[in-house]
Amino acid sequence: MITVEMKPARRRRGRWLWSRQKIVAVFSYRYDQHLVPDLMANLDPIVDGWVAYDDRASDGIFSSEPERRRALIGAAHEAGADWVLAMDPDERLENAVASRIGRLVSGSRHVAWGFRCREMYTPASYRVDGPWGRKMQHRLFGAYPPDRYRSKDLHGAWFPDDIGFRLKDSGLNLYHLKMIEPKRRAARRDLYNRLDPDRRLQQIGYDYLVDEAGMILEGVPAGRGYFPAHADDGGLWMADLSVNRRD
């Protein structure tokens, strides 16, 4: 089920000069529904509305990611979005995005802005060794008709390669909270190993998610935090494969 919620037109804090660009956040939720209120609080200074996909009625351990994303992009397009900000309930943007969003959306919409994906190992520190320090997610992009959307089954971009977006680095952080709890790291590995056993969709595979060899953590720099503060509940936030085993 899709829910669309748009705010009354207003001038938002931090917008560079005045812009009529409409920014709509999109996300889906299932096992992580309880994280949605904090996500919305995090995005409130940035966006003009939300499109949410309630995935709780789905069968199986993991529903089609491309189907959910296509539905979200279509609903944002119908809502009159100029820009789409794609998020997950377990992610937070750094606070500085609110003061810089106007600059990001003031130019061409043939752009996809990237954010440094910081895999959190505590609520205040993230991993930076090896591939962990190089992760980038292009999540803010010009709205486009949903019939243009194409993606592989997992780990695909939110937009097709041939749509003509220029990929740019915003220099801002996207904090991913799921990796804080060790049992979620293992559950994430197990889930993706089941969904992609031959590693067709991610060459590096998934065992690296639990490999702590050479681990280096870096604290969130002063002035680059996120809101609201996160207190981890230790939950799994995804399918528990120990009770969803194949016969």
C-alpha positions as CSV (number, residue, x, y, z in Angstrom):
1,M,0.0,0.0,0.0
2,I,1.3,3.5,-1.0
3,T,0.7,6.5,1.3
4,V,1.4,10.0,0.0
5,E,1.7,12.9,2.5
6,M,2.5,16.4,1.2
7,K,3.2,19.5,3.4
8,P,1.5,22.8,2.9
9,A,3.7,25.2,0.9
10,R,6.1,26.9,3.1
11,R,9.6,28.3,3.2
12,R,11.9,25.8,4.9
13,R,14.8,26.5,7.1
14,G,18.2,26.3,5.3
15,R,16.9,26.7,1.7
16,W,19.4,28.6,-0.4
17,L,17.5,31.8,-1.4
18,W,14.0,30.8,-2.5
19,S,13.2,27.7,-4.6
20,R,10.0,26.3,-5.9
21,Q,11.6,22.9,-6.4
22,K,9.5,20.2,-4.7
23,I,11.5,17.5,-3.0
24,V,9.7,14.3,-2.1
25,A,11.2,11.6,0.0
26,V,10.4,8.0,-0.8
27,F,10.9,4.8,1.3
28,S,9.4,1.4,2.0
29,Y,9.0,-0.3,5.4
30,R,8.3,-3.8,6.7
31,Y,10.3,-5.2,9.6
32,D,11.6,-1.7,10.3
33,Q,8.3,0.2,10.6
34,H,9.2,1.4,14.1
35,L,12.2,3.4,12.7
36,V,10.0,5.5,10.4
37,P,9.1,8.3,12.9
38,D,12.8,9.1,13.4
39,L,13.4,9.0,9.7
40,M,10.6,11.5,9.1
41,A,11.9,13.7,11.8
42,N,15.4,13.6,10.2
43,L,13.9,14.6,6.8
44,D,11.4,17.1,7.9
45,P,13.6,20.2,7.4
46,I,14.6,18.9,3.9
47,V,11.5,17.7,2.1
48,D,8.1,18.8,1.0
49,G,6.4,15.5,1.5
50,W,6.8,11.7,1.7
51,V,5.7,8.7,-0.3
52,A,5.7,5.5,1.8
53,Y,5.3,1.9,0.7
54,D,3.8,-0.4,3.4
55,D,5.3,-3.8,2.7
56,R,4.1,-5.6,5.8
57,A,1.5,-7.7,3.9
58,S,4.1,-9.2,1.6
59,D,4.7,-12.9,1.5
60,G,8.2,-14.5,1.7
61,I,11.2,-13.1,3.4
62,F,12.0,-10.3,0.9
63,S,9.6,-8.7,-1.6
64,S,10.7,-7.4,-5.1
65,E,12.9,-4.4,-4.6
66,P,12.4,-3.2,-8.2
67,E,8.6,-3.4,-7.9
68,R,8.6,-1.3,-4.7
69,R,10.9,1.3,-6.1
70,R,9.0,1.6,-9.3
71,A,5.8,2.2,-7.3
72,L,7.5,4.8,-5.2
73,I,9.0,6.7,-8.1
74,G,5.6,6.7,-9.9
75,A,3.8,8.0,-6.8
76,A,6.4,10.8,-6.3
77,H,6.1,11.7,-10.0
78,E,2.3,11.9,-9.7
79,A,2.6,14.0,-6.6
80,G,4.5,16.7,-8.7
81,A,8.0,16.0,-7.3
82,D,10.8,17.9,-9.0
83,W,13.4,15.9,-7.0
84,V,13.2,12.5,-5.3
85,L,15.1,11.7,-2.2
86,A,15.3,7.9,-1.7
87,M,15.8,6.6,1.8
88,D,15.4,3.6,4.0
89,P,14.0,3.7,7.6
90,D,17.3,2.8,9.1
91,E,19.2,5.7,7.5
92,R,19.7,9.3,8.5
93,L,21.2,12.3,6.7
94,E,23.6,14.5,8.4
95,N,22.1,17.7,9.8
96,A,24.0,19.9,7.4
97,V,21.9,18.7,4.5
98,A,19.1,21.0,5.6
99,S,21.3,24.1,5.1
100,R,22.7,22.9,1.8
101,I,19.7,21.3,0.1
102,G,18.8,24.5,-1.8
103,R,22.2,24.6,-3.5
104,L,21.8,20.9,-4.5
105,V,18.5,21.4,-6.2
106,S,18.9,24.9,-7.6
107,G,20.5,23.7,-10.9
108,S,19.8,21.1,-13.5
109,R,17.6,18.2,-12.6
110,H,19.7,15.9,-14.8
111,V,21.8,15.2,-11.7
112,A,22.0,12.4,-9.1
113,W,23.6,13.6,-5.9
114,G,25.8,11.2,-4.0
115,F,26.2,10.9,-0.2
116,R,29.0,9.1,1.6
117,C,27.4,6.0,3.1
118,R,28.7,5.6,6.6
119,E,28.1,2.2,8.0
120,M,27.6,2.8,11.7
121,Y,29.1,0.4,14.2
122,T,28.0,2.5,17.2
123,P,25.5,5.3,17.2
124,A,28.4,7.7,17.0
125,S,31.1,5.9,14.9
126,Y,31.4,4.2,11.5
127,R,33.8,1.9,9.8
128,V,36.3,3.4,7.3
129,D,38.8,0.6,6.4
130,G,38.8,-1.1,3.0
131,P,35.5,-0.9,1.1
132,W,33.7,0.6,4.1
133,G,35.3,4.0,3.5
134,R,34.5,4.2,-0.2
135,K,30.7,3.6,-0.2
136,M,28.6,6.2,-2.0
137,Q,24.9,6.2,-2.5
138,H,23.3,8.5,-5.1
139,R,19.9,9.2,-3.5
140,L,18.8,12.7,-4.5
141,F,17.9,12.9,-8.2
142,G,15.5,14.6,-10.6
143,A,12.1,13.0,-10.7
144,Y,11.3,11.0,-13.9
145,P,8.4,8.9,-15.2
146,P,8.3,5.4,-13.7
147,D,8.2,3.7,-17.1
148,R,11.9,4.7,-17.4
149,Y,12.9,2.8,-14.3
150,R,15.0,-0.4,-14.7
151,S,17.1,-2.2,-12.2
152,K,18.6,-5.5,-11.3
153,D,16.9,-7.4,-8.5
154,L,19.1,-6.2,-5.7
155,H,21.6,-3.4,-5.0
156,G,20.6,-1.5,-8.2
157,A,20.5,2.3,-8.6
158,W,17.2,4.2,-8.2
159,F,17.5,5.3,-11.8
160,P,18.5,3.7,-15.1
161,D,22.0,4.1,-16.5
162,D,20.7,5.6,-19.8
163,I,18.6,8.4,-18.2
164,G,21.5,10.9,-18.6
165,F,22.0,11.9,-14.9
166,R,25.4,13.3,-14.0
167,L,26.7,11.7,-10.9
168,K,27.9,14.3,-8.4
169,D,29.3,14.1,-4.9
170,S,27.5,16.3,-2.4
171,G,30.3,15.8,0.2
172,L,27.6,15.0,2.8
173,N,27.1,11.9,4.9
174,L,24.3,9.3,4.9
175,Y,24.4,7.3,8.1
176,H,23.3,3.7,8.0
177,L,22.2,2.4,11.4
178,K,21.6,-1.3,10.6
179,M,25.2,-2.4,11.1
180,I,25.4,-1.2,14.7
181,E,24.1,-4.5,16.1
182,P,26.4,-7.6,15.4
183,K,23.5,-10.0,15.0
184,R,22.1,-7.7,12.3
185,R,25.4,-7.9,10.4
186,A,25.2,-11.7,10.4
187,A,21.5,-11.7,9.5
188,R,22.2,-9.3,6.6
189,R,24.9,-11.6,5.3
190,D,22.7,-14.6,5.6
191,L,19.8,-12.9,3.9
192,Y,21.8,-11.8,0.9
193,N,23.6,-15.1,0.6
194,R,20.1,-16.7,0.3
195,L,18.8,-14.2,-2.2
196,D,22.0,-14.1,-4.3
197,P,23.9,-17.4,-3.6
198,D,26.0,-17.1,-6.7
199,R,27.0,-13.5,-6.1
200,R,25.6,-12.4,-9.5
201,L,24.4,-9.1,-8.1
202,Q,27.3,-8.1,-6.0
203,Q,30.8,-9.2,-7.0
204,I,32.3,-8.8,-3.5
205,G,29.7,-11.1,-2.1
206,Y,28.3,-10.8,1.5
207,D,30.6,-12.5,3.9
208,Y,32.6,-9.3,4.2
209,L,29.6,-7.9,6.2
210,V,30.8,-9.9,9.3
211,D,34.5,-9.8,8.7
212,E,36.1,-7.6,11.4
213,A,39.8,-8.1,10.3
214,G,41.6,-4.7,10.1
215,M,38.5,-2.9,11.3
216,I,39.0,0.9,11.8
217,L,36.2,3.0,13.3
218,E,36.0,6.8,13.0
219,G,33.8,9.0,15.1
220,V,31.1,11.2,13.6
221,P,33.0,14.5,13.3
222,A,31.9,17.5,15.3
223,G,29.2,19.4,13.5
224,R,28.3,16.5,11.2
225,G,25.9,14.6,13.4
226,Y,22.4,13.5,12.7
227,F,19.0,14.0,14.3
228,P,17.2,12.4,16.2
229,A,19.8,10.8,18.3
230,H,19.7,7.0,17.9
231,A,19.5,4.6,20.8
232,D,19.8,1.1,19.4
233,D,17.1,-1.4,20.5
234,G,19.1,-4.5,19.6
235,G,16.3,-5.7,17.3
236,L,16.8,-7.6,14.0
237,W,14.9,-5.1,11.7
238,M,14.7,-7.8,9.0
239,A,13.5,-11.4,8.4
240,D,14.7,-13.9,11.0
241,L,16.0,-16.8,8.8
242,S,16.3,-19.0,11.8
243,V,12.5,-19.2,11.8
244,N,12.1,-19.0,8.0
245,R,14.2,-21.9,7.0
246,R,13.5,-23.8,3.8
247,D,12.2,-27.3,4.2
